[in-house]
Amino acid sequence: MRDHTPNPKSEPFSNAEKDPDDWTTGDEAMTGAQASYLKTLSEEAHEEFDDSLSKADASKKIDELQAKTGRGAS
């Protein structure tokens, strides 16, 4: 007998897809992982790394730099 319980990992709605402006913790300091990745992307894009960004702003900057560098492209 198969279990028909939906797999939560297959749900299309995740926090990663939520607009950073709507994050309840978006104004907190960026995470260590964000800072590390953003620093790498900034170097590749020849842009200055801003370590004072909030979580939401860091997420937006990561998206911007991924587009610029071609990283994270599907």
C-alpha positions in Angstrom: 0.0 0.0 0.0 1.4 3.4 -1.0 1.5 6.3 1.3 -0.3 9.3 -0.3 1.0 11.8 2.1 2.4 14.8 0.1 6.1 15.2 0.3 6.7 18.6 1.9 9.9 18.9 -0.2 7.9 18.8 -3.4 5.6 21.7 -2.3 6.0 24.6 -4.7 5.8 27.2 -2.0 8.9 27.5 0.1 10.6 30.4 2.0 13.3 30.5 -0.7 10.6 31.6 -3.2 9.1 34.2 -1.0 9.9 37.8 -1.9 12.7 39.0 0.4 10.7 42.2 1.1 8.1 39.9 2.8 10.5 38.0 5.1 9.8 38.6 8.7 13.6 38.4 9.5 14.6 40.3 6.3 16.0 43.3 8.2 18.3 41.2 10.3 22.0 41.0 9.4 22.8 38.6 6.6 23.7 35.1 7.5 27.3 33.8 7.4 26.4 31.6 4.3 25.0 34.7 2.5 28.1 36.7 3.3 30.4 34.0 2.1 28.6 33.5 -1.2 28.1 37.2 -1.7 31.8 37.8 -1.2 32.6 35.2 -3.8 30.0 36.6 -6.3 31.2 40.2 -5.7 34.8 39.2 -6.5 33.7 37.4 -9.7 31.6 40.4 -10.7 34.4 42.9 -9.8 32.1 44.7 -7.4 32.7 45.8 -3.9 31.4 43.5 -1.2 29.1 45.2 1.3 29.1 43.4 4.6 26.4 45.6 6.1 23.5 44.3 4.0 20.4 42.8 5.7 19.2 39.3 4.9 16.7 40.6 2.4 19.1 43.0 0.7 21.8 40.3 0.5 19.4 37.9 -1.1 18.5 40.5 -3.7 22.2 41.3 -4.3 23.0 37.6 -4.7 20.2 37.3 -7.3 21.6 40.3 -9.1 25.2 39.1 -9.1 24.2 35.5 -10.1 22.6 37.0 -13.2 25.6 39.1 -13.9 28.1 36.3 -13.4 26.0 33.4 -14.8 26.2 31.5 -11.6 23.1 29.8 -10.4 21.6 29.8 -13.9 19.5 26.7 -14.6 
